Amino acid sequence: MFIELFLNPSGRFLDYAVGYGMFVRLMRDIGYDFRWYDRYCKNLFARGFDETYPVRGPFEAVTAYEVMEHFVDPLDTIAELTPATLSTY
């Protein structure tokens, strides 16, 4: 709902530190252009939609579910992802 109301639904999206890629697969299955990136995990469910390091945008939005508590320095990771990877209006 958030994508439809506030973002460009036909844009590209990135799921960061995604694990096996289940969320990316689900979002792709319903029609969104989601991409997979995880430095430490193997892509099992969203093969072919990987991003390499450094991640290059632009992306409409970046999602990261239940990962911030695992980063050594969360602010560095956030800085790495913005603004270069996000679309600018």
GIMO-V861584 format. One record per backbone hydrogen bond with DSSP energy under -0.5 kcal/mol. CO is the residue of the C=O (numbers start at 1). NH is the residue of the N-H. If there is no record, write none. Layout:
co = {CO & CO}
nh = {NH & NH}
//
This chain:
co = {1 & 2 & 2 & 3 & 7 & 8 & 11 & 12 & 12 & 13 & 14 & 14 & 15 & 18 & 20 & 20 & 20 & 21 & 22 & 23 & 24 & 25 & 26 & 27 & 28 & 32 & 33 & 35 & 36 & 37 & 37 & 42 & 46 & 49 & 59 & 61 & 63 & 64 & 67 & 67 & 68 & 73 & 73 & 74 & 75 & 76 & 77 & 78 & 81 & 83 & 84 & 85}
nh = {5 & 6 & 7 & 7 & 9 & 11 & 33 & 60 & 61 & 35 & 16 & 63 & 37 & 21 & 44 & 45 & 46 & 25 & 26 & 27 & 28 & 29 & 30 & 32 & 31 & 34 & 13 & 15 & 51 & 17 & 18 & 44 & 49 & 36 & 87 & 14 & 16 & 66 & 70 & 71 & 71 & 76 & 77 & 78 & 79 & 80 & 81 & 82 & 85 & 86 & 57 & 59}
//
